[in-house]
């Protein structure tokens, strides 16, 4: 038995104690993690294991790209559904759009007889806030937290710190209700009936005896960094993480060449780091399988490894729904010329947006693209909103809040510091509110109370997004760059904050107090949105690896951008493709065939050229390695050959 399998066995008892109910009241297990780390698989396996151990179990997912139906092999959907072949187990896939619309209708309908058309229209505008989608999901959590018919409810996708903080606004509910104020999730009065329900739900989430929080991640440094940040956010809200599941490590038996032996050694080092650094009661691991995990037999295997201390079963010669003997030609699926067209600037500044879920390698791809564009003679700025300052690690140079050189001619980098951006934004809003009211003679207005209310609302996580967006917009005014590369493009959620139909643009509607603020910024934001919509000036690239969940999450996010904001996806980056020269065995043949299958589906779903990036032994660090990696990525090697405009050396 390997070191990792022995480690899994040694922590299995602790993992079991964390998820297994111990009292008479319904208990709750939340699994959180970024897309593509196996969170749904672990949630399904845990729910199945609990049901097999005679606990009446409900499995709930709010994942916008749910795959419970695929894992269990039966339709599930937006209604509670019994799982075939598993006594005591039911599941539901909460549809976020349906839940949001239900929340809006529940909020608006009681008001229709009390308010006029103009007031109703104002409420409808407030309820177009993307924050409402998160609150609607939380509403469903609250509903299932009052389910005495179940011994345990397993949630696939835990409520984020963002969502819980929204529920804590305003901190003084009664005072806000008396004022009849507004928040980024609608009129405070509309939440009066929910006040006690929300408070009880948050109390339950903070109760470690009834609620367990588990994070699922991959054995990669970037994945552990993401988990630690998310766990820290929850800890600030009084919610402790009790279990860490590291999913998808390479089995020792299939690593029979130096490339994959090295990858496995790196994974084991990450697992050891996670055990030492992550403050969880237990850590458990499960190996990578030759295909996707689906069906009750494989789910039972996962559950027995995580919670019974069994040794994992890896049938290296089989996989699901793929032909491992089919020839795999990744290069034929790419279009290097089309990729170059999307990346190369013309007479105006070109804006490149690399977006995708955490852990898909978008920072590395964005930095590599920026490096190759700079090599081609284009004045290039790469900007990140990554709170972990990942660009510093990639370039090996300091990256601050304002653009600075990272050691190569034509190449600058900047990192939007969330705290600094928020402080700048807070000062801007409060200064304006003070200026608005300091000369007012209306004795009905208590200016100090008004400012205090705005300060409270500025604690909303929506304010953090607006602050980052405010800084993001400023980079459209940066002179002297041929290309600006954004690592982590703003999502439809953030961009919709700009498009809220209010009397002003640039500040979110914190209620009547700040209406009319900064009207001059409206034109600026309109121009930025129009620039981002223009395919001649802006290229939106979604980065993913070719598996179901990352593909579907990117597909849904791309659809949101087009439907909500009018921005089309113009490039797709498929990352972590298995190299053909390594892994010459049935296990990796199955994995390559599966990747090829998903690449075909990606081509069908996205009407955009493909940029292909191979799996590397190590992440590229420093300009030389980034340049070398760029030679391996479809299209980037050809960027230098494109006609570059005349540039003036900086």
N, C-alpha and C positions, 0 to 999 in steps of 0.2 A: 504494500500500500504506500502511495506517495506521501510526501510531507503535507500536501494540500488536503488529500483525502483524510489523513489522520487528524488534521486540524478541524475539518468539518465534523468528524465524529466526536472530537473532544468538546465542541461547543453545541452539539445537537440538543443535549438536555436543556441547556439554557434557552435555546431558541424555542424549544417546545413549551417551556414554562411561560415564555412571553406571549405566545399566540393562543395557548389553551385557556379557556374560561375557568375561573376559579371561584366565582360567586354565584348568587342566585339571580342577580340582575343581568340583563343583556350586556355583553361586552363588545368592544369594537377594536378592530385591527386595521390600521391604515398603512398602505404601501405607497411610497412616493419614489419618484426617480424620473430622469429624463427619458424622452422617447427612444425606444430601441435598445434599452438595457435589459429587457426581459421582465419588466414590472408586472405586466398582465399575466405572463406565464407563472411567475412566483405567486401572484394573487390567486390565480385559478388552482394552482397546486395546493396552496395553503387551505383554501376553502374546501377542496376535495378531501384533503387529509382530515380536516375537522369533521366533515360530514361522515367520513368513514369511521371516525372515532365516536360516532353517535351524538354529535352536537348538531342541533337544528341550525343550519347555516344559511345566511343570505350573502351573496356576492354582488357588489354594486360597483359599476364603473361609470365615470364621467369623462372618460377619454374621448376626445372628439373624433378619433379614428379607432373605434372599438374593434377588438378582434376576439372577444369572448366566443362569438358564434363560430369562428374558425377553429378556435382551440378545442371547443367542446363538440364541434361538428353538428350543430343544430341551430336553427333560428332562435334569437333571444329578443332583442329589441327593447323598446321603451316601457314594457310591462314586465312585472315579476313572472318568471318562467321556471318551471321545474326542470332540472337537468336530468336527461335520460340516463339511466344506468347508475345513478348515484342517489341513494336514499338520503333524505335530510338536506338536500342542497337545491337552492333556487338562485336565480341570477337575474339582473336587470342591467341593460345598457341605457343609461340616461342620455337622451339626445340633447346636447347643449342648446341648439336652436329652439327646439320645442320647449325646453324648460324655460328659456329666456322669454319666449312669447307668452307662456303660461303666467310667468311672474308679472309681465307687463299688464296682462289682462286682469289679473287678480288685484293689481295696484290701481288701475284706472277705473274699472267698472263701478266700485262703490262711490266714486267721485262724480260720475256723470250727472246724477240728479242734483248735485250740490254746486257744481261749478259751471261757468259759461264755456262757450266754445274756445275762446282765447286762452282761458286758464287750462282747459283740457289739452290744448295744443302745446302749451308750455310744459305740462307734465310729460306729454308724449316725447317732446324734445329731450327732456332730462333722461327719460328712460331709454333713449337711444345710446346712452353712454355704454361703452364696452364693459365698464365695471359691472353692469347689470347682469351680463352673462355669468360672471363669477358668483355674484350674489344668488342668482337663480340656481346654480349648482349647489351652493351652500344651503339654500332652502331645501333641496332634496336630501342633503346630508341630515339636516335637522329633522325632516320627516322620518327618516329611517332610524334616527337615534331614539325614537319612541316606538320601538317594535318589540314588545314583550313576548311575541310568539317565537322569537329567535333567541337561541343561546348566544350567538355571536354573529356580528355583521362585519364582513371583510370589505373594505373599500379599496378598489384599484384606482389610484390617484388620490393622494391625501389633499385636503384643502391647504393651499399655500399660505405663507405668512402674509402675502398681499391680501388674500381673501379674508383672513381672520382679522387683519387690521381694519379692513373696510367695515367689518361687523362691529368693531369697537368704536366706530365713529357714529355720532359724536360721543365723547366719553361721558358727558352729562346728558343722557337721553332726555330726561324730564325738562331741563331748561331749553333744550333745542325744540322739543315738541311744543312747549308753550310759546316759543317765538314763531313757530310755524315755518322754520327755515328750510333751506334746500341743501342737499348734498350731491355728490357726484353719482349717487344711485337713486336720485329722485327726492321728492318732498319728504321731509322727516315725518310729517303727519301720516304718510302712507305706511310707515313702519311701526306705528304705535302698537298694533296688535301683535307684532312679532317680537317686541322688545324682550319679554320674558323668555320666549322660545330661544332667541339668540343667546341671551345671557346663560341660560341653562346648557345650551349646546357648548358654549365656550368653556363653561365650568367642567363639563364632561370631558372635553378634549384635554383639559389640563389635569385631569384625574388619572394618574398613572396606574391606579388599581383597576379602572374600568376600560381605559383606552391605551392601546399600544401603538407606537409609531415605528415603522420599519422603512429603511431606505434600501433601494436596489440600485446597484451600480455595476459597471464593468471593471475588470482588473486593470485599469488605466489611470495614470496620475490625474489626467484632466477630469475623469469621471469622479474620482475621490474628491478633487477640489470642489466640484459642483455640489456633491453631497454635503461636504463640510459647510459650505456657504448656506445651503438650504436648511441644514440642521441648526445652524447658528441663528438664522432668522426665526425659526420656530422656538428655539430656546429663549430668545428675547421675549417671546409671548407666553412663556411659562409652560412650554410643551417640550418634553424631553424625548429624544430618540433612543429606543431600547434595542433595536436589532438592525444589523447591516448584513445584507445578502449580496455577495459578490458573484455575479453570474457570468458564465461563458469563458472560463479559463480553458486553455488548450490542454487536452488530455496528454499525458506523458507518452502513451503508446503510439500516438500519431506523429510526434515530433521527431522525425528521423533524419533531419538534415540541419546544418548549422543555422540557417535562417529561422526556422521555427523553434529550434532548441533555444536560440537567443530570445525569441519572442516569449517563450514559456518562462524562461528565467526572469525576464523583466516583469511578467505578470506575477510571479511568485513574490518578487521584491515589493510590488505594489500591495499585494495582499498582506504581507508582513507589515508594511508601513501603515495600512489601514487598521490593522489590529492594534498597533502601538499608539496611533494618533487619534483615531475616531472614538469618541466617548460613548460607546454603546455597551449594553450589558452582554451582548453576544454577537458573534460574527459567524456566518455560515457561507459556504461556497457550493457552486454547482458547475459542472464542466460544460464546455461547448459540445453540442451534438452535431452530427453530420447534416442534419436538416432541422427545420423548425419543429418546435415541440407542440404537438397536437395529439389529442386522443387520451383516453383515460389511463392507458398503460404508462405512457411517458409522464403524465401528471402524477401518477402514483409513485413513479421512480423519483421525481423531484421532491415530493413530499416526504418520502421515506429517507432520502439523503439529508434534507434540511432538519427534520424533526425526530427521526428515529435512529440516526447515526448509521444508516446503511451505506454501503459503498455504491457509488454511481455506476450505472450500466451504460456503456457507450458502445453501440453496435456500429463500428466504423464503416461497415460495408453497405449500410442502408440509409436512405433519406426519404422524405415524403414528397411525392408528386414531381419528381424531377428525373430526367434521364441522364445518369452520370456518364454514360458512354457517348453522349452526343458531343460533337466537336464544339468547342467554345472559342469564338474569335471576338474578343472584346473590341479590338481595333476597328473592325468593320462597322461597329455601332456608332462610332464617333464621326464628327465632321469638323476637322481642324480648321478649314477655311472659314466656316461659319462662326466658329469660336473666336478666331482672330477678328472678324468683322465686328463682333459684339464688344470686344475689349479695346480696340484701337480708337483713339480720339480723332475727331475731325478738326474743324476750325474752332469750335467752342469746347469749353471744358466738358469732359466726359465723366459721368458719375456712375461708379460701379458699386453695386450692393450685393454682398455675399451674406446670405441669411440661412438659417437652419437651426434645428434644435441643438442643445448642448451635447458635445461629444462627437459630432459628425466631422470635425476637423475644419470648420469654416475659417477659423483664425489663421491656420496654417495655409489654407488655400488662398485666402485674401492676401496674406503677406507674400506668398510666392508670386501671385499675379502682380502685386505692386513692385516687387523686386525686378521681375522680367520687363515690366513696362518702363521702369527707370533705366534699366540696361539699354533699352531701345531708344533712349534719349528723351523720353517724356518726363516733364516735371511732375512728380507723383507725390500725393499725400495719402497715407493710409490712416484711417481713424477707427477706433474701437470704442464701444460702450461696455466692453467686458469688465465687470467689477474686479476680476482677478488680475487685471493688467497683464494678460497673457502675451501681448505684443512684446513686452520687455523680455520675457523668456525666449520668444522666438527669435528676435533680432539680437539678443544679448547686449542691448543698449538701453539706457534709461529712456522712458517714454512718459511725458508729462501731460498736463491739462492743455497745453498749447503746443502747436507744431514745432518739432525740433528734428534736426538731422539724425539719422541712425547709421551714419558711417559710410554712406554711398552718395555720390553725386546724383542729384535729381530726386532723392528719396527722403521724405520727411514722414514722421509719425506723430500721432497724438492719441491720448486716451481721455475720454470724457469721465472725469472724476465725479461720481454721483453725489457725494457729499458736498463738494465744492459747487457743482452745478445747482444743487438744491438750495444751498445758502445764497447763491447769487439770485436765484429765482425768488426765494422768500423775501429778500430785501427789495427786489423789484416790485413785487405784489404789494407788500406792506407800505412801501413808500408811496405807491400810487393811491392806495386806499386812504392813507392819512391825508394826502394832498386833496383827494376828492371831497373829504368831509370836514377838513379843518376850518374852512370858511363858510360852511353851511350854517344857516340860522334856524334850520328846522329843529325845534326843541323836542320833536318826537324821536330824534336820533341820538342814541347814546354812543358817541364816537368810540370811547374806550371799550364798551361792550362789543361794538362792531368789529374793532380791530382784534379783540380777544377771540371773537368767533372765527375770523379769517385765519388767525394763528392756529386755532384748533383744526380747521379744515385743511390747513397746509400740512398737517401730519398724515393726511391720506396718502396712500401709495400712488394714487393718481397724480399727486403733486410731483412725486419723484419722476414719473414718466414725462410729465410736462416739462420739468426742469431739464431732463436729458434731451428732450425734443427741442427745447429752446436752444440749447448748445449745439445740437445737431444741425439745426437750421442755419446757425451762424457760419458753418463751413461752406455754405453755398455762396457766401460773400468773400471767401478767401481768394485773393488775387494771385496770379503767377503760376497756377497749377494747370497742367493739361488734363490730368486725371486725378479725381478724388475717389479713393477706394474706401468703402465703409464695411467694416467687419461687424456684422449683426445689423442688418437693415431694420428700420422700424417696422413693426408688425401692423396688420390691419387694425388691431386694438389701439395702438398708439396713434396711428394716422387718423382714425375716426375721431379722436379727441380734437383734432384740428378742424374737423368738418362739422362739429356740432353746430346746429343752426341757432346761434345766439347773437347778441348785439356786438360781439367782438370776437376776434381771433387771437390765439396766442396764450390766453389764460383760460383755464377751465372755469366753468360756471360754479362758483362757490356760493351761489345764492344771489339775492338782489344786491348784496353789498358791493360786489366788484363789477357789476354790469356797467358797460360803457368804458371799461379800462382799455388802455392801449389800442384805440381804434386804428392808429397808423400802422399797426403791425398786420392788420388784415390783408393788405395788398401783398406784403412780404410773404406771408404764409401761402396765399393763393399762388404766387409765382413759384414758390418751392414745389407745391403740389403739382402744378402744371409741368414743371421741369421733370419731376419724377415720372409723370405720365407719358412724357415724350420719349419714345423708343430711340430717337436720334441722339438724345442727350443722356439717357439713363439706361443702364442695363441691370436688371434684377436677376440674380443667380441664386437658385436654391441648392444648397449643399446637402447631400444625404448619402447614406450607404445603401446598397441595393438589398434591403429587407423590407418586410411588409410595413411595420410601424413607422420607420423613418420616411418611407415613401408616402404613406397615407397622410402623415402629419404635414409633410411638405406640400402635398397635393391640396389638402384642405386650406393651409395657410395661403397658398398661391391663389386659390379660388376666392378667399376672403379679400385679398388685396385687389383682385380684379372686380369683384362684385361691390365692395364697399368703397373703394377709392379710385377704381379705374386704372390700376397699374397691372400691366401684363408681365408674366414671367418670360424672360428672353434667353435664359441659359440655365441648364441643369448640370450640376457637378456630381458625378457618382464617384465617391471616395472609397478607399480601402479595398480595391479590387485585388483578389488573390493573384500573385504573380505566377505565371505558368512554369517558370524555371525552378520553383521550389514546391515542396509538398506533393511528391509524386506517389500518392497512394489513394485508396478508395475514399477515405474520409474527405480529403481536399478536392477530389474530383466531384464528389457530391456537392460540396460547398460552392465550387465554381459553377456547376450546372445550375444551382439555385440562384446564384448571382446573375447569371445570364438570363434566366427566366424573368427576374425582376427588372433587369435592364430593358428587356423587351416591353414589359408593362409600363415602365417609366416613359419609354418612347411613345407608347400609345396614349398615356395620360397627359403628357406635357408636349405641347406643340412648340418645342424649342430644341436647339442643338445640344448635344451632349459633350461635356468635358469630362474625360476619364482620368482618375488619379489612382495609382497603385498603392497597395499596402507596402509600407517600408519597415525595415528592421527597427529604425529609430525615427522619432519625429525630427525633421530638419531644424537645426539650431544654427543661427548665424547666416550671414549673407551668402557665403560660398555654398553652404548646403541648400539654402533656399534656391539659389540659382541652378544648382544641379538637379534639385527636385523639379524645378520648372521645366527642365528638358524632358522629363518623363510624363508631364501632364499634357494631355491633348491640347494643341493650339498654342500653349505658352512658348514652346521652342520656336514657333514661327512668328511670334510677335515682333521680334527684332528685325525680321525681314519685311514687315509692313512699312509702307511709306510714312515716316514720321515727319511732323511739321517742324519748321525751324524753331529752335528754342534758344532762349537767352540764358547762358550759364548763370546759376545763382552765385 
